[in-house]
Every structure is written in C-alpha cells, then in structure tokens.
Amino acid sequence: MSGPSRNNQYDDRVLYQGDPWVRLDTLPRLLAEGWRRTLADGGVVTVVRTPFQWAMGSPVIEIETGGYMGDVGLYVPQVQLAEALELLGFDPEESGDGAG
C-alpha cells in the first residue's frame, strides 16, 4: 500500500507539549479522523493541526455542527512513527528513524 505524501515525507517535525511530533500527512478532516481512530485502537497517540488550533481529542460536536472540515495535518509522536505506519499498512522502514 502506498503511504502518505512522498515528497520529504516525515520531515515535518514540530515540538508539541515539549516532545517531537511527526506529520504523517495532510488530508481532509474526515479522513484524518478515521486514521486517528485506527491509530488510537492500536495505542498510538495523535494530534490534528487545523489552521486554527491543535486538536488532541476528536471533537465530534465540531464535526456535527459544521466546524472546520478542510485539510488538516495528522501528527504522531516521533517515538511512535514506525508503529503508526505499520498500523496504517505503510512500510515502517520508510520512516527513516531506524525503528521497526
């Protein structure tokens, strides 16, 4: 299965709450929320970055009331990148972290 966008993949790293996080991809909010559920079921923590804020939880009420539904960045902790890729069916070796 092909993975997230391949140009400089996994180079978007940010400090969030004092830890390095890696952007898996930028994708429509509904798709990102689906990926988040898959990752959460596998024990991987996620955060979504909208143009307005970081969202740690899945704000169902925001979705139901027509909150921001455009493209968002989906981030995971750097230490869980290989695990996240594996859960999504992507090749963890492509993470470049040597983990996996």
C-alpha positions in Angstrom: 0.0 0.0 0.0 1.4 3.4 -0.9 1.8 5.7 2.1 1.4 9.3 2.8 2.8 12.0 0.5 6.3 11.1 -0.5 7.9 14.5 -1.0 10.2 14.9 2.0 7.9 12.5 3.9 8.0 12.7 7.6 10.3 15.8 7.5 7.7 18.0 9.1 8.6 17.7 12.8 7.4 20.0 15.4 7.7 20.3 19.2 4.2 19.9 20.8 3.9 19.9 24.6 7.7 19.5 24.8 8.0 16.4 22.6 8.9 15.9 18.9 5.9 15.0 16.7 5.9 14.0 13.0 3.3 14.8 10.4 2.1 11.6 8.8 0.2 13.5 6.1 -2.1 16.4 5.3 -5.6 15.2 4.5 -9.3 16.1 4.7 -10.5 16.2 8.3 -12.9 13.3 8.0 -10.2 11.0 6.6 -7.8 12.2 9.3 -10.4 11.4 12.0 -10.7 7.8 10.5 -7.0 7.3 10.6 -6.9 8.7 14.2 -9.4 6.0 15.3 -7.3 3.3 13.7 -4.2 4.6 15.4 -5.9 5.1 18.8 -7.2 1.5 18.7 -3.5 0.4 18.2 -2.3 2.6 21.1 -0.8 5.4 19.1 -1.4 9.0 20.3 -2.4 11.5 17.6 -3.0 15.2 17.3 -4.6 17.1 14.4 -3.5 20.5 13.4 -6.1 22.7 11.8 -5.3 26.3 10.6 -6.7 27.5 13.9 -5.6 25.1 16.6 -4.1 21.8 17.7 -6.8 19.2 18.5 -5.9 16.3 20.7 -9.4 14.8 21.0 -11.9 14.0 18.3 -14.4 16.8 18.6 -17.4 15.1 17.2 -19.6 18.1 18.1 -17.4 20.3 16.0 -17.8 17.9 13.0 -21.6 17.7 13.6 -22.0 21.4 13.8 -20.0 22.1 10.6 -16.7 23.0 12.2 -13.5 23.1 10.1 -13.6 20.2 7.7 -10.8 21.2 5.3 -7.3 19.7 5.2 -5.5 19.1 8.5 -2.1 17.8 9.5 -2.1 14.5 11.3 0.8 14.2 13.7 2.1 11.3 15.9 4.9 11.3 18.5 8.2 10.7 16.8 8.8 7.7 19.0 5.6 6.1 17.7 6.1 6.9 14.0 7.1 3.3 12.9 4.2 1.8 14.9 1.7 4.3 13.3 2.9 3.5 9.8 2.6 -0.2 10.5 -1.0 0.2 11.9 -2.0 2.1 8.7 -0.5 -0.5 6.5 2.5 1.5 5.3 6.2 0.5 5.3 7.7 1.5 8.7 11.2 1.2 7.1 10.3 4.4 5.1 10.2 6.4 8.3 13.9 6.9 8.3 14.1 6.6 12.1 15.7 3.1 12.0 12.8 1.9 14.2 10.7 -1.1 13.3 
